């Protein structure tokens, strides 16, 4: 059988138009994600329609989001577990939002204390409280809490750990170290944080300079008569694991819960 319809495309034409490989198209077919409009059983030639092109583009888009081909097949054909697929896509969306956020932060210059208005998602965390003498002591306590949370087998791989200031004197800083865990964690260290609106500064630099960012955010809320509704948090976006000893590139999100203000 030969192609005799101008509305049909050969596999090579489809590959060139969409920028995919022939192998990828054949894999989609093997996975049950794509069915050629016409397949010549004698020659093995395949012909595709514009609808097939749309299917391929949709598959590629879902792959770009991070779904595997098996997950994409379930997404298309598993109508009994729609909540599961919805939650998976929402997790991917949150991860994408975080990556976009990080790219925006990296574009900012050190010393940029611009204030942003964002929402923090609902979280369940493994939390412990400590009296900390200095920045190094706080980092050690956060590490210890991280190890303890990891041993529960319930640590979340998507959310970021943070510390919350729950008291401060001239000599000591009282912190709550918080490591995100799965919602079904039941330990005594479990603490739930509701979704909330916050004002934040993306601080780029060594942890010893975080105080200046907190002071700047405090000054901003006071100057603009903004009512804060919670304690300051330091959310650790990038630090020693990814940036090594290059502390100038550490990225910490300094946030404080506050009532929304139009225009921020």
HELIX and SHEET records of a PDB file:
HELIX    1   1 UNK A   11  UNK A   18  1                                   8    
HELIX    2   2 UNK A   22  UNK A   30  1                                   9    
HELIX    3   3 UNK A   50  UNK A   65  1                                  16    
HELIX    4   4 UNK A   69  UNK A   77  1                                   9    
HELIX    5   5 UNK A   82  UNK A  107  1                                  26    
HELIX    6   6 UNK A  135  UNK A  150  1                                  16    
HELIX    7   7 UNK A  207  UNK A  209  5                                   3    
HELIX    8   8 UNK A  210  UNK A  223  1                                  14    
HELIX    9   9 UNK A  240  UNK A  243  1                                   4    
HELIX   10  10 UNK A  247  UNK A  249  5                                   3    
SHEET    1   A 3 UNK A   9  UNK A  10  0                                        
SHEET    2   A 3 UNK A  46  UNK A  48 -1                                        
SHEET    3   A 3 UNK A  38  UNK A  39 -1                                        
SHEET    1   B 8 UNK A 116  UNK A 120  0                                        
SHEET    2   B 8 UNK A 196  UNK A 204 -1                                        
SHEET    3   B 8 UNK A 251  UNK A 258 -1                                        
SHEET    4   B 8 UNK A 228  UNK A 238 -1                                        
SHEET    5   B 8 UNK A 162  UNK A 168 -1                                        
SHEET    6   B 8 UNK A 173  UNK A 181 -1                                        
SHEET    7   B 8 UNK A 123  UNK A 132 -1                                        
SHEET    8   B 8 UNK A 190  UNK A 193 -1                                        
END                                                                             
